[in-house]
Amino acid sequence: PDLKPEDSRTVELGVAGRFDWGNWSLNLYETWIDNLISFNAATFAPDNIDKARIQGLEAIFNTEIKGWLIQTNLTFLDPENRSKNINKGNMLPRRSKQAFRIDASRQLGDFVVGAMFLAEANRYDDLANSRKLDDYVKVDLRAEYLINSQWRIQGRVENLFDKDYETAAFYNQPGRNFFVTLRYQP
């Protein structure tokens, strides 16, 4: 009941291009946030951060190589606590400064196969930047068989190499896991 609503303003500048070999975009942005709602690890409850600023650069590149659809995304962030307290200048909690993702997929007749690689740099879990969470890399695989125009069976393996990682302290992400889905779509 003591939380205040967030208020933010964003400025973004982007350029994009499309060529025979693929498309790309580059976006620069800056967001100023008043009363950012964030989890406070000291109180184990949501809390407001009076002032925050997030600057970012996002580069996207998509192409097709020998039948493989390749989608990439590279992000650089500068998430800064701008409150007038002891945490001024610290990184905002649970936000990585760098992330890279590449996704590849290909259709082979009635089969679709794909893989995703994700790498994220370290982050902090708390406002004081005293609890550091490690960087991590994870790989996911997927496959799909088109039974007919309405039915398909899908399978995926997430966290293929069974990497131990956290995006929030004490909340381990799932280890290697497997999913099989039968999907009907009229």
LINSUL-V744739 format. One record per pair of residues at least 6 apart in sequence whose C-alpha atoms are under 6 Angstrom apart, sorted by the first residue. I is the first residue (numbers start at 1). J is the second residue. D is the distance in Angstrom with one decimal. If there is no record, write none. Layout:
i->I j->J d->D
i->I j->J d->D
This chain:
i->6 j->34 d->5.8
i->6 j->35 d->4.9
i->6 j->36 d->5.3
i->7 j->33 d->5.7
i->7 j->34 d->5.1
i->8 j->32 d->5.5
i->8 j->33 d->4.3
i->9 j->31 d->5.6
i->9 j->32 d->5.4
i->10 j->30 d->5.6
i->10 j->31 d->4.2
i->11 j->29 d->5.6
i->11 j->30 d->5.5
i->12 j->28 d->5.7
i->12 j->29 d->4.2
i->13 j->27 d->5.7
i->13 j->28 d->5.2
i->14 j->26 d->5.6
i->14 j->27 d->4.1
i->15 j->25 d->5.6
i->15 j->26 d->5.4
i->16 j->24 d->5.6
i->16 j->25 d->4.0
i->17 j->23 d->5.6
i->17 j->24 d->5.4
i->21 j->63 d->6.0
i->22 j->62 d->5.5
i->22 j->63 d->4.1
i->23 j->61 d->5.9
i->23 j->62 d->5.4
i->24 j->60 d->5.4
i->24 j->61 d->4.3
i->25 j->59 d->5.9
i->25 j->60 d->5.2
i->26 j->58 d->5.8
i->26 j->59 d->4.6
i->27 j->57 d->5.7
i->27 j->58 d->5.2
i->28 j->56 d->5.7
i->28 j->57 d->4.6
i->29 j->55 d->5.7
i->29 j->56 d->5.3
i->30 j->54 d->5.6
i->30 j->55 d->4.3
i->31 j->53 d->5.6
i->31 j->54 d->5.2
i->32 j->52 d->5.9
i->32 j->53 d->4.6
i->33 j->51 d->5.7
i->33 j->52 d->5.1
i->34 j->50 d->5.5
i->34 j->51 d->4.7
i->35 j->48 d->4.9
i->35 j->49 d->5.1
i->35 j->50 d->4.6
i->36 j->48 d->5.3
i->36 j->49 d->5.0
i->37 j->47 d->5.7
i->37 j->48 d->4.7
i->38 j->46 d->5.5
i->38 j->47 d->5.5
i->39 j->45 d->5.7
i->39 j->46 d->4.3
i->39 j->47 d->6.0
i->40 j->46 d->5.6
i->40 j->47 d->5.8
i->41 j->126 d->5.5
i->50 j->83 d->5.2
i->51 j->82 d->4.9
i->51 j->83 d->4.8
i->52 j->80 d->5.7
i->52 j->81 d->4.7
i->52 j->82 d->4.8
i->53 j->79 d->6.0
i->53 j->80 d->5.3
i->54 j->78 d->5.6
i->54 j->79 d->4.3
i->55 j->77 d->5.7
i->55 j->78 d->5.0
i->56 j->76 d->5.5
i->56 j->77 d->4.4
i->57 j->75 d->5.8
i->57 j->76 d->5.2
i->58 j->74 d->5.7
i->58 j->75 d->4.5
i->59 j->73 d->5.8
i->59 j->74 d->5.2
i->60 j->72 d->5.7
i->60 j->73 d->4.6
i->61 j->72 d->5.2
i->62 j->70 d->5.6
i->62 j->71 d->4.4
i->63 j->70 d->5.3
i->64 j->70 d->5.8
i->68 j->105 d->5.5
i->68 j->106 d->4.7
i->69 j->104 d->5.5
i->69 j->105 d->5.3
i->70 j->103 d->5.8
i->70 j->104 d->4.5
i->71 j->102 d->5.7
i->71 j->103 d->5.1
i->72 j->101 d->5.6
i->72 j->102 d->4.4
i->73 j->100 d->5.8
i->73 j->101 d->5.2
i->74 j->99 d->5.9
i->74 j->100 d->4.6
i->75 j->98 d->5.6
i->75 j->99 d->5.2
i->76 j->97 d->5.5
i->76 j->98 d->4.7
i->77 j->97 d->4.6
i->79 j->91 d->5.5
i->79 j->92 d->5.4
i->80 j->89 d->5.8
i->80 j->90 d->5.8
i->80 j->91 d->4.8
i->80 j->92 d->5.4
i->81 j->88 d->5.4
i->81 j->89 d->5.3
i->81 j->90 d->5.4
i->81 j->91 d->6.0
i->81 j->92 d->5.5
i->82 j->88 d->5.1
i->82 j->89 d->6.0
i->87 j->128 d->5.7
i->93 j->124 d->5.2
i->93 j->125 d->5.0
i->93 j->126 d->5.3
i->93 j->127 d->5.8
i->94 j->123 d->5.6
i->94 j->124 d->5.5
i->94 j->125 d->5.2
i->95 j->123 d->5.7
i->96 j->121 d->5.5
i->96 j->122 d->5.8
i->96 j->123 d->4.8
i->98 j->120 d->5.9
i->98 j->121 d->5.3
i->99 j->119 d->5.7
i->99 j->120 d->4.4
i->100 j->118 d->5.8
i->100 j->119 d->5.3
i->101 j->117 d->5.6
i->101 j->118 d->4.5
i->102 j->116 d->5.8
i->102 j->117 d->5.3
i->103 j->115 d->5.8
i->103 j->116 d->4.3
i->104 j->114 d->5.4
i->104 j->115 d->5.5
i->105 j->113 d->5.5
i->105 j->114 d->4.0
i->106 j->112 d->5.6
i->106 j->113 d->5.5
i->110 j->145 d->5.7
i->110 j->146 d->5.1
i->111 j->144 d->5.5
i->111 j->145 d->4.6
i->112 j->143 d->5.6
i->112 j->144 d->5.0
i->113 j->142 d->5.8
i->113 j->143 d->4.3
i->114 j->141 d->5.9
i->114 j->142 d->5.2
i->115 j->140 d->5.6
i->115 j->141 d->4.4
i->116 j->139 d->5.6
i->116 j->140 d->5.1
i->117 j->138 d->5.9
i->117 j->139 d->4.6
i->118 j->137 d->5.6
i->118 j->138 d->5.4
i->119 j->136 d->5.8
i->119 j->137 d->4.3
i->120 j->135 d->5.5
i->120 j->136 d->5.6
i->121 j->135 d->4.3
i->122 j->133 d->5.5
i->122 j->134 d->4.7
i->122 j->135 d->4.0
i->123 j->132 d->5.9
i->123 j->133 d->5.3
i->124 j->131 d->5.7
i->124 j->132 d->4.5
i->124 j->133 d->5.6
i->125 j->131 d->5.6
i->125 j->168 d->5.9
i->138 j->159 d->5.4
i->139 j->159 d->5.4
i->139 j->160 d->5.5
i->140 j->157 d->5.7
i->140 j->158 d->4.4
i->140 j->159 d->5.5
i->140 j->160 d->5.7
i->141 j->156 d->5.5
i->141 j->157 d->5.2
i->142 j->155 d->5.7
i->142 j->156 d->4.1
i->143 j->154 d->5.8
i->143 j->155 d->5.4
i->144 j->153 d->5.7
i->144 j->154 d->4.3
i->145 j->152 d->5.6
i->145 j->153 d->5.3
i->146 j->152 d->4.4
i->150 j->184 d->5.5
i->150 j->185 d->4.9
i->150 j->186 d->5.3
i->151 j->183 d->5.7
i->151 j->184 d->4.7
i->152 j->182 d->6.0
i->152 j->183 d->5.3
i->153 j->181 d->5.7
i->153 j->182 d->4.5
i->154 j->180 d->5.6
i->154 j->181 d->5.0
i->155 j->179 d->5.5
i->155 j->180 d->4.4
i->156 j->178 d->5.8
i->156 j->179 d->5.3
i->157 j->177 d->5.7
i->157 j->178 d->4.6
i->158 j->176 d->5.7
i->158 j->177 d->5.4
i->159 j->176 d->4.7
i->160 j->176 d->5.5
i->162 j->175 d->4.8
i->162 j->176 d->4.5
i->165 j->172 d->5.9
i->165 j->173 d->5.9
i->166 j->172 d->4.8
i->166 j->173 d->5.7
